[in-house]
């Protein structure tokens, strides 16, 4: 769900290895942010991978890229921390 009007100057694809049991929970939890990003300077897509999830981000500049990547990784880490406490 990339922003088609975004002029891409930076991109990243991150593979986060998570157990099969939590893949859908993480993707579902990130969906609202993917569908309504807080900035027009970056666009992110999250999808299932063979052994985890892929987070693909495109941004208009490196500052926006860093902010987006940091946000998504912190959200994923927070979700994994929470899930580990309730297991």
Secondary structure, DSSP 8 states (H G I E B T S, - for coil): ---TT---SEEEEEEEE--HHHHHHHHHHHHHHHHS-S-TTEEEEEEEETTEEEEEEEESSHHHHHHHHHHHHHHHHHHHHHHHHH-
